[in-house]
Amino acid sequence: MSFPLTHDLSRLLGLLEENGSDVSTFWPLVQYTVFAVQARYEAGLMETEAPIDRRAVIDDVQQLLGTVARLIGATVGEARERDRR
């Protein structure tokens, strides 16, 4: 399975779930997808209804990145192992 480059966290999490990964703790991060796209392509930032606990969000995102890196690494490793056979 290849994982596309995307800013859409719901798409990424959905693909991970389809491949058997438990990503339930990361679904709350989907609310920040709009910031990823807007911050990259548009000027200014959106207002939020409640203050963002930035440290907690950064920690959650770092955990998600680590999880995805491990899963992609495992997928790449499995593909290489198949290629060697």
Secondary structure, DSSP 8 states (H G I E B T S, - for coil): ------S-HHHHHHHHHHTT---GGGGGGGGGHHHHHHHHHSSS----SS---HHHHHHHHHHHHHHHHHHHHHHHHHHHHHHH-
